[in-house]
Amino acid sequence: MCRVSLYRALLHDASRLKALWQTTQLDDFVAQMQQYLQWPELNFDVLQRFLAAQNQQPFCPELASFSRCWQPYAYQSQRKIVRWLPAFTRPVLPFFEDDLALSRQSLLAQLIQPCSQLAQLLPQRLTVPPVKPALLIFHWSRCGSTLVSGSFALQPEVKVLSESMLASDLLLDPTWAGQQMQVLDLVLRLQGRLRHQEQKLVIKCNAWDLQHWPIWLATYPAAKRLCLIRQPEAVLASHHYLAGRHMVRQQPALWDGLDTAVTLLEYQCQVIKHMAELMIELLQQHPCKLLSYEQLTHTSAQQLAILAGSTLTEIEQRRWNAFRHFDAKQQGVPFQNRKKTADALFSAAQLQRIRAKLQPLYQLLLAKGAG
């Protein structure tokens, strides 16, 4: 068998890949590769050149076995390829991108970086076990969604997929406009696979995924839905310090039809208005649980857990309650709100325009949530 064939067989070999993933010494890594590739004279320089060449050459794996060890993490739209990372650790950090960054630190992830044409993976979608999300979380951002998803991540039987950039990027690529359900399902089968004795999957979408809620619900009609909102001026005040991706004018834009020839504040008001209208459409057509940021702070741990079909013990409830006192985006850091309020950041005229444009939609959402 040639070395490329041996290499590709290695990529499907769970036990050998796990041994490589656990290896922290470069000499040990090279020695294992010598054995696996049947290449006695192999040294690090030769191995590095060999792997660099393989990393640039898309290959079509046998997805059923390959996906036990690998998960896709990035999409290159120009080449229509996805890149893979080892999938040996359970995601526990506030955002899935943080877990992926941690995974990239292993020698295996640094040296072996497979890539594949997405079009070649789609026909194999059904060979990968299906996923059935228990809960989909839609939100505006800065309204407690990370607190909610982080609370679920405390449960070892729950896997949380928090803001998958791969899923969002693929839904935004017009190339897959006619195959969005299949593409989304493929990504979730691969990234949301229950690999570590988990029993349930909770998905927190990116804020801009709201525009694709019909695709999400058509793909996973049995999932419960949670919508999170907040007083619009409070959301705007939070983005004043560090604007999220969906709140800046960029190319390519995340939103279609918004006027970019306005002030940043006016643009951000447009974004919240658009998200509010999308959420109203969602609530009009499907049963959803809606909570404002204020309502969320008064919702018990048990009430939140029930949304995903879970019941907490007293110890687990105390753990969830303790988690509320820490910064949801920085593990182990006590929460301290040092940010200025909207009243301190915006002029009276700005606040008046914000409230005139957005408060009626916010109140309508609250009414629909109460109904």
FENWONOR-V670703 format. One record per helix or strand. SS is the DSSP state (alpha for helix, beta for strand). FROM is the first residue (numbers start at 1). LEN is the number of residues. If there is no record, write none. Layout:
SS/FROM/LEN
SS/FROM/LEN
//
This chain:
alpha/3/8
alpha/14/9
alpha/26/11
alpha/44/13
alpha/63/4
beta/70/7
beta/81/6
alpha/96/8
alpha/107/5
beta/115/3
alpha/118/5
alpha/125/3
beta/135/5
alpha/145/8
beta/158/5
alpha/165/8
alpha/174/18
beta/200/5
alpha/207/13
beta/224/6
alpha/232/10
alpha/245/3
alpha/264/22
beta/289/4
alpha/293/5
alpha/301/6
alpha/314/10
beta/326/1
beta/334/1
alpha/342/4
alpha/348/23
//
